[in-house]
Structures are given as structure tokens and as C-alpha cells.
């Protein structure tokens, strides 16, 4: 899963065509580590339909602050440069699949 930085956020997310799912997490976050393999699977399963990217809040605090990401893990769904959906906390794969299907 490709990482988003302050330098790549605008091009990769705000100017992207279609839906982008951003997994906000941190290296010190236990639940984030449990979510990582699920998001990796979804990135493969939805390749070509939804872009899946990762933001480490420690490496890109400006992005997290701008979108009021106060707790991690958190997945934000962007379309047309705007947040269209969000899920906070560690959720199971079926719940994420439901959201991915909604935004395909």
C-alpha cells in the first residue's frame, strides 16, 4: 500500500479520479497494525476501482490535523477531493467491504 505524504496528498487524493480510501495510522498503534493486512488485501481486491493509500500521522501530521483525525486507525473515503465517508477504530473486513462496495 502506497504511503501519502504532505508533498503527494494533493495529487494522489484531492485531484484523483474516483474514490480514494486513506488509512490513517501510526507505527506505535496496535490496532493500526491489525488493520494494515486488511487494508492491504482490500487494495489488491479493489485495484482499479478504489485507490487505497496510507498516511502515517507521525510523518504527515498536517494532513491528519487538516482532516481532524484525532484517533487512529481511521479510514477516510475521498471522492472529488472531499471526504464522503469515514470509519474510526479497528473494524472487521466485512464492514470495510461494505463501505468499499458503497463507494465503487
C-alpha positions in Angstrom: 0.0 0.0 0.0 1.5 3.3 -1.1 2.1 6.0 1.5 0.8 9.5 1.1 2.9 12.4 2.3 2.3 16.2 2.5 4.0 16.5 -0.9 1.9 13.9 -2.6 -1.5 14.4 -0.9 -3.0 16.9 -3.4 -2.1 14.9 -6.5 -2.8 11.4 -5.1 -6.0 12.3 -3.3 -7.5 15.7 -4.0 -7.0 15.6 -7.8 -7.6 11.8 -8.1 -10.4 10.5 -10.2 -12.8 8.2 -8.4 -12.6 7.1 -4.8 -9.5 7.1 -2.6 -9.5 5.3 0.7 -6.9 6.6 3.1 -5.9 4.5 6.1 -4.6 6.9 8.8 -2.4 5.1 11.3 0.8 5.2 13.3 3.7 2.8 13.9 3.0 2.9 17.6 -0.7 2.0 17.3 -1.5 -1.7 17.9 -5.0 -1.6 16.3 -3.4 0.1 13.2 -1.1 -2.9 12.8 -4.1 -5.2 12.9 -5.9 -3.1 10.3 -2.8 -3.0 7.9 -3.2 -6.5 6.4 -6.9 -6.0 5.9 -6.3 -2.8 4.0 -3.5 -4.4 2.0 -6.0 -7.2 1.0 -8.6 -4.6 0.0 -6.0 -2.6 -2.0 -5.5 -5.8 -4.1 -9.2 -6.8 -4.3 -10.4 -3.3 -5.3 -7.4 -2.4 -7.6 -8.7 -0.3 -10.4 -11.9 0.6 -8.6 -10.7 2.3 -5.4 -7.2 3.6 -4.7 -6.1 2.6 -1.2 -3.4 4.6 0.4 -1.8 5.1 3.9 -1.0 8.1 5.9 1.3 7.8 8.9 0.1 10.6 11.2 3.6 10.9 12.7 5.1 11.5 9.3 2.3 13.7 7.9 0.7 15.5 10.9 -0.5 18.3 8.7 -2.8 16.0 6.7 -4.2 14.4 9.9 -4.8 17.8 11.5 -6.4 19.2 8.4 -9.0 16.4 8.4 -9.4 16.3 12.2 -8.0 12.8 12.5 -7.8 12.7 16.3 -7.7 8.9 16.8 -6.2 6.1 14.8 -6.9 3.9 13.0 -9.2 5.9 10.8 -10.2 5.3 7.2 -11.4 8.3 5.2 -13.0 7.9 1.8 -12.4 10.8 -0.6 -14.2 11.5 -3.9 -13.9 14.6 -5.9 -11.4 16.0 -3.3 -13.9 15.8 -0.5 -14.4 13.3 2.4 -17.5 11.3 1.6 -17.3 8.7 4.4 -15.3 7.7 7.4 -14.8 4.8 9.8 -12.9 5.3 13.1 -11.2 2.5 15.0 -10.4 -1.1 14.2 -13.3 -2.6 12.2 -13.5 -6.0 10.6 -13.1 -6.8 6.9 -16.8 -7.3 6.2 -17.6 -3.8 7.5 -14.8 -2.3 5.3 -16.0 -4.4 2.3 -19.5 -2.9 2.8 -18.0 0.6 2.6 -15.8 -0.2 -0.3 -18.8 -1.6 -2.2 -20.8 1.5 -1.4 -18.1 3.7 -3.0 -17.2 1.6 -6.0 
